[in-house]
Amino acid sequence: MSNSYKRVLAIDYGTVRVGIAISDPLRIIARGLETIDRKGDDEGVILRIKELVQEYQVDTIILGLPLRTDDLPGERELATRAFAAQIEDMLGITPILQDERYTTIIAEEIMSKTAVKEKRRKAIVDQIAAEIILQDYLNVNSH
């Protein structure tokens, strides 16, 4: 099976929730897939990601990297890089780190223009952020 039929999975790694988005098999369109609640350590999150990688035949993982505007490494960037290393160790796939500055803000702006109730927005905003990260990647790396 060629790469064009393997999907790309994107991750918006947050302190409370992890948003997941998936591409279509042709790697053209991104869609939000689910939000995983972090319950302490990341092993459960990575095990769920592993299930999704197998279920959707993923060969590429994009991980949003929260860079600071002053270009100094921040706490979230360091935590995300450590999470990337865990993914590589547990899944054997090296995540592609992609600048995700402002994706959560854009996702929240999108959600504010919908009729979705506030409580539900929190669960969806991380998926939308992952979807934005993935669509940006797909737009730049399409055939």
N, C-alpha and C positions, 0 to 999 in steps of 0.2 A: 504494500500500500504506500503510495507516495505521500509526501508531507502535505500536499494540498487536500488530502482527505483526513488528516489528523487535526484535531482542534487545538485552539490556544485557550488557556485558562488564565484569568487575571485575578489578582488578589489585592484588596484594599485592607491592609493590616492595621487595625485600630487597637486602642487600649482595652476596649470593652467588647467590640464586635469585629468580625472579619467578613468583609463583603467579597462575594465570588461572582465573577462573570465568565461567560463561555462564548466562544466564537461558533459560527456555523462551520460545517466541514470544509467549505471553500475559503474560509478565513476572510470573509468580507464584512459580516455583521456581528456586532457584539450584543449580547443580551444578559441582563442580570439573572443570576441563577439562584443564589440563596445567601442568607446571612448566618454565620456561625457565631454563637456566643462563646466568648473566651471564659473559661471557668478555671482560672488560675494558671496552669501551665499550658503550653502549646501542643503537647503531644496529641491530645484529642482533636485539636484543630487540624493538625497535619494528617492524622489518620483519616479524618473526613475528606480532606483534600485528596488523599491517596485513593479513596473510594471513587471520588469524582473523576480523577485522572483515568482510572480503569474503566469506569462506566462510559465516559464520553470519548475515550481513545485520544487522550491529550498527549502531545509530545513537547509542548512549549508552555512554560509558565512565566507570566509577567507579574512582577511584584512591584507595586507602587512604592517608591522611595520618597519619604517626606523630607525633602531638602529644605534647609532654611534659606531665606532670602539673602542673608549675609554670607552664605557659603561656608559657614562653620558647621562642623558636625554636631548635631543636636542629639538629645536623648532618644527621641523617636527614630532618628536615622540609625543610630547604633543598634537599637532594639530590632529594627527591621532587617538590618544586615545580619544580625544573629539568627533571626527567624529564617532568612534565606539559607544560611548555613545548615540549619536544622532540616529544611526541606531537601536540600541536596543530600545530606546524610541519610535521611529516611526514604527518599523517593528515587535518588539517583538522577534527578533532573536539576540542572543548575538554573535557578530562576534568572530571568533577565530583569535587571533593576531599571525602573523607569521613573523619571521625575514625576511626582504626583502633586506638586504644589498647586493649590487652589481647586483640586478636583472635588474635595468635600464641600467647599464653598459653592461651587457650581452645582453640585448635586443637591445641596440644601435649597439653592435658589430655584432649581427645577421643581423640587417637592413643594415649595411654598406656593407655586402657581397651580397646584393640583388640589383636588377636593379630598385628598387622603387625610384621615384624622391624624393629629399630632403624634399619638402613641405609635401608630403604625409607621409614620414617617421615619422614626429613629431606626427601625428595622430595615427599611428600604434604602435609606440614604447611603449606606455602605455598599449595597449592591450597585446603586447608580454610580457611585464613585469608581467602583471596579469596572463598570461598564464604560465609563469615560476613559479610564486608563487603557482598557483593551481596545476601544475604538481608535484612540490616538495611535496605538501601536499598529493596528491593522491598516490604518490609513497611510502610514509611513512605509510599512513593510509589505504592502500588497504586491501581487505579481506584476 
